[in-house]
């Protein structure tokens, strides 16, 4: 039977710690029913109760069509280059260095257009096609989500 103390499955915590050691991960988080357990090498395990059902949404302030249009256009633009992964986007190879691209620049297919840092690994993102950069949709050192439009190449 699992070793339990105060309703917390100690065997589960040991198993998670073993997974950290075996896989060389620094942190792992698991959620079961109403319990969320995070085990990290950097600190002690944290026990957090899973969030309850979300409260009813509150009406958001109205956004003008003009303000919403650029974001909608960029997301639906077939020429937008999207993020292939979740991470932090960098527009230059190093802080203070010249950016890889600028609006109005012509890029060639395969040319590095930005870097996305994911799990402490710098991933060069190549241009999927040749063309002219018409928009840069992300700020330097900003977080990006998978599929988020980054740059428009016409």
C-alpha distance (Angstrom), angle and dihedral (degrees) to the residues before:
residue distance angle dihedral
X1 . . .
X2 3.79 . .
X3 3.80 116.6 .
X4 3.82 105.2 -113.9
X5 3.77 129.5 -173.2
X6 3.80 120.3 178.6
X7 3.81 89.9 -12.8
X8 3.83 93.1 -57.4
X9 3.80 117.5 124.3
X10 3.82 103.3 -126.5
X11 3.80 91.4 -172.9
X12 3.82 89.6 58.5
X13 3.80 90.4 52.9
X14 3.81 90.7 49.4
X15 3.82 90.2 49.2
X16 3.81 90.9 50.7
X17 3.82 91.2 48.6
X18 3.82 89.2 50.7
X19 3.80 90.3 51.1
X20 3.83 88.6 53.4
X21 3.79 90.5 52.6
X22 3.82 95.1 44.3
X23 3.81 95.9 47.0
X24 3.82 98.7 34.2
X25 3.81 90.3 -124.9
X26 3.80 119.0 153.4
X27 3.80 97.7 -147.7
X28 3.79 140.6 14.2
X29 3.81 130.6 -176.8
X30 3.81 128.7 -164.9
X31 3.79 130.2 -176.6
X32 3.80 123.6 -157.4
X33 3.78 122.2 173.2
X34 3.82 106.2 -52.4
X35 3.81 95.9 -13.5
X36 3.80 129.2 86.1
X37 3.82 118.2 -171.7
X38 3.80 124.3 -168.6
X39 3.80 119.7 -172.6
X40 3.79 117.2 -168.4
X41 3.78 134.6 176.3
X42 3.80 90.5 -143.1
X43 3.79 95.4 60.7
X44 3.75 145.9 -6.4
X45 3.79 124.8 -58.4
X46 3.78 114.2 -82.8
X47 3.79 123.0 -145.3
X48 3.77 114.8 -156.5
X49 3.77 127.0 171.9
X50 3.80 111.4 -121.4
X51 3.80 113.4 -107.2
X52 3.78 116.8 -92.2
X53 3.79 123.3 -127.0
X54 3.79 112.0 -52.5
X55 3.78 116.7 -102.8
X56 3.77 119.3 -112.2
X57 3.82 110.5 -74.4
X58 3.77 118.2 -100.8
X59 3.78 117.2 -133.7
X60 3.79 109.1 -95.4
X61 3.78 120.3 -135.3
X62 3.77 112.9 -92.0
X63 3.79 115.6 -97.4
X64 3.75 117.5 -148.1
X65 3.79 116.2 -116.0
X66 3.80 89.5 -121.5
X67 3.81 92.2 56.8
X68 3.81 93.7 46.9
X69 3.80 95.1 44.0
X70 3.85 99.7 76.7
X71 3.80 93.2 52.4
X72 3.80 92.4 45.4
X73 3.80 91.7 46.9
X74 3.80 92.1 50.8
X75 3.81 93.6 49.0
X76 3.80 93.0 49.5
X77 3.81 95.1 40.1
X78 3.80 108.2 115.2
X79 3.81 89.2 -152.9
X80 3.80 93.5 60.1
X81 3.79 116.6 114.2
X82 3.81 107.2 -136.8
X83 3.79 130.6 -151.8
X84 3.81 111.0 -94.4
X85 3.82 90.9 -157.4
X86 3.79 144.9 11.1
X87 3.79 114.7 -90.9
X88 3.80 145.6 90.1
X89 3.80 118.2 -50.4
X90 3.80 120.2 -139.3
X91 3.80 121.1 -169.9
X92 3.83 95.4 -161.3
X93 3.81 134.3 43.0
X94 3.82 92.9 -116.2
X95 3.81 138.2 6.1
X96 3.80 109.2 -76.7
X97 3.82 92.6 12.2
X98 3.78 123.2 124.3
X99 3.82 112.5 -85.6
X100 3.81 119.3 -104.4
X101 3.82 90.6 -121.5
X102 3.79 141.2 5.5
X103 3.80 132.8 -158.8
X104 3.80 107.6 -81.7
X105 3.81 94.2 26.4
X106 3.78 120.4 127.9
X107 3.80 115.2 -127.9
X108 3.78 131.6 -166.0
X109 3.78 124.7 -137.2
X110 3.81 109.1 -88.1
X111 3.82 94.7 21.7
X112 3.81 113.5 133.9
X113 3.81 108.5 -106.3
X114 3.82 99.1 174.3
X115 3.79 144.4 -23.4
X116 3.79 127.1 -111.8
X117 3.78 115.5 -158.8
X118 3.78 111.8 -148.9
X119 3.80 122.9 170.7
X120 3.82 91.4 -11.2
X121 3.81 90.9 -55.2
X122 3.80 120.3 119.4
X123 3.82 108.9 -137.6
X124 3.79 116.5 -165.9
X125 3.80 110.4 -140.2
X126 3.81 112.5 -148.4
X127 3.79 126.1 -151.5
X128 3.82 107.1 -100.1
X129 3.81 90.8 -147.9
X130 3.78 141.3 7.2
X131 3.78 119.1 -96.4
X132 3.79 147.6 98.0
X133 3.82 121.6 -53.8
X134 3.81 105.9 -124.1
X135 3.82 99.5 169.2
X136 3.78 139.8 15.0
X137 3.80 105.6 -155.6
X138 3.83 100.6 -174.7
X139 3.77 133.7 63.5
X140 3.79 121.5 -126.8
X141 3.83 112.9 -88.1
X142 3.81 92.7 11.5
X143 3.81 124.3 140.6
X144 3.80 116.3 -108.4
X145 3.79 133.3 -165.0
X146 3.80 128.1 -140.2
X147 3.81 109.4 -82.3
X148 3.81 94.5 14.2
X149 3.82 112.5 142.8
X150 3.81 110.3 -111.0
X151 3.79 108.6 169.5
X152 3.81 136.4 4.6
X153 3.81 116.0 -135.5
X154 3.83 114.6 -173.5
